Amino acid sequence: MRSFVKKKAPKVSAKARRDAVLRRITWRTKSTGNITFPAIPGLVDHYVEVLENLFAAMGRPFGKGAAASCRAMLAEKIEWAFERSHNASVSVDWKTDQGSATSLTYTVMGLAKTIEEAYAEWVKLRTPPLFGKHADARVMDLAATLGPPGEVTVLDAGAGDGRNSLPLARAGYVVDALELAPVLVEKLEAAARETGADVRSVCGSFYDRGLTLPRERYHLVVLAEVCSHWRGPRDLRNTLLRLSELVEPGGLGLFNVFLAHPGFKPNAVERDFSQIAWCPIYSRQDVAEACEGLPLSLIADESAADYEKAHAPKDGWPPTGWYVRWTSGSEVLDLPADQSQFELRWLTFRRA
Ligand SMILES: C[S@@+](CC[C@H](N)C(=O)[O-])C[C@H]1O[C@@H](n2cnc3c(N)ncnc32)[C@H](O)[C@@H]1O
């Protein structure tokens, strides 16, 4: 008779057996995905940490040297995108490798959209009214100080879909609307046709001196919420320079801009993020320097939210779901209202 030796199972704890199963499960788990970060140069190390944790959670931790090469890749793409646009992000696509429990492949891409591209997307994703139901109270009130509407010429630069241009024209002002994004010019023109508002529209950039505007000089030049697209002191200087060219002597320039409350000096991450979040932070010193040598004097500096809240029609406050968050700076620093570090201000200039 043949004898069979019965092999006894070595003792393996339940925990060790479970871990053994999970290793095989990881091996068979498939994952693909994307994560897109705002392109902020000073946050590269934070983004590497996020990716490290994300990949580790899928059982694919960074191997030796992988964090450093990921950092180098991210830094290069972030810098590329941030330099080109404030609509800048960095996108990471990953895919677990077939037949491996430990590796995945990822690619990093920098994305930089133009203002025109950003608004072409914006109008598809958002429900009108895009920037509010009513004109800015500050714009209407300032225009009213300039004389009978039929004798007052207004340039609404960065007019968007005509939130200010159309009510100004309906009130009798002589209005030219200048707008960079073709998709918004189309909306403005359609609304003007529909409501019979007499607005002359021009598609182009406020900073383009080659652009022919219907008039050479205006009693009032307005840039409402256009500061969302400025990058730094050079844009502020160019805005004031262009204002001084387009406003007639004695006329007014009005724009809103994010100003740091006294005592707040944004660090590099806060400053860069404020540009990406469409609320670039300036100081009053920046404004003073940008005005140097120009025939402009600052005659009013008011909180945009306080002014609009106090003067908006009953059904016009807040103008949009994001207005209060945006104007108080909490798109960048998610702090309670009483800890706000900067805010949107209406600045009014008179041309000598
Ligand atoms: C936040 S929207 C505000 C629109 C409008 N002023 C309002 O308050 O409802 C900013 C607008 O400025 C426009 N813009 C940005 N840069 C511009 C430029 N260089 N020249 C003309 N328009 C510009 C954008 O395309 C956008 O329509």
PDBQT file of the ligand as one rigid body, heavy atoms in Angstrom, charges set to zero:
ROOT
HETATM    1  C1  LIG A 401     -15.733  90.127 -15.570  1.00  0.00    +0.000 C 
HETATM    2  S1  LIG A 401     -16.114  90.683 -17.166  1.00  0.00    +0.000 S 
HETATM    3  C2  LIG A 401     -17.048  92.139 -16.820  1.00  0.00    +0.000 C 
HETATM    4  C3  LIG A 401     -17.923  92.568 -17.951  1.00  0.00    +0.000 C 
HETATM    5  C4  LIG A 401     -18.648  93.907 -17.738  1.00  0.00    +0.000 C 
HETATM    6  N1  LIG A 401     -17.723  94.999 -17.642  1.00  0.00    +0.000 N 
HETATM    7  C5  LIG A 401     -19.503  93.843 -16.500  1.00  0.00    +0.000 C 
HETATM    8  O1  LIG A 401     -19.071  94.398 -15.472  1.00  0.00    +0.000 OA
HETATM    9  O2  LIG A 401     -20.576  93.249 -16.559  1.00  0.00    +0.000 OA
HETATM   10  C6  LIG A 401     -14.588  91.337 -17.763  1.00  0.00    +0.000 C 
HETATM   11  C7  LIG A 401     -14.640  91.644 -19.233  1.00  0.00    +0.000 C 
HETATM   12  O3  LIG A 401     -13.472  92.327 -19.638  1.00  0.00    +0.000 OA
HETATM   13  C8  LIG A 401     -13.121  91.869 -20.937  1.00  0.00    +0.000 C 
HETATM   14  N2  LIG A 401     -11.712  92.198 -21.197  1.00  0.00    +0.000 N 
HETATM   15  C9  LIG A 401     -10.631  91.708 -20.579  1.00  0.00    +0.000 A 
HETATM   16  N3  LIG A 401      -9.516  92.249 -21.085  1.00  0.00    +0.000 NA
HETATM   17  C10 LIG A 401      -9.897  93.113 -22.039  1.00  0.00    +0.000 A 
HETATM   18  C11 LIG A 401      -9.204  93.973 -22.930  1.00  0.00    +0.000 A 
HETATM   19  N4  LIG A 401      -7.869  94.030 -22.941  1.00  0.00    +0.000 N 
HETATM   20  N5  LIG A 401      -9.916  94.737 -23.784  1.00  0.00    +0.000 NA
HETATM   21  C12 LIG A 401     -11.275  94.670 -23.816  1.00  0.00    +0.000 A 
HETATM   22  N6  LIG A 401     -11.978  93.853 -23.001  1.00  0.00    +0.000 NA
HETATM   23  C13 LIG A 401     -11.308  93.087 -22.116  1.00  0.00    +0.000 A 
HETATM   24  C14 LIG A 401     -13.407  90.398 -20.863  1.00  0.00    +0.000 C 
HETATM   25  O4  LIG A 401     -13.470  89.782 -22.126  1.00  0.00    +0.000 OA
HETATM   26  C15 LIG A 401     -14.726  90.406 -20.094  1.00  0.00    +0.000 C 
HETATM   27  O5  LIG A 401     -15.822  90.533 -20.932  1.00  0.00    +0.000 OA
ENDROOT
TORSDOF 0
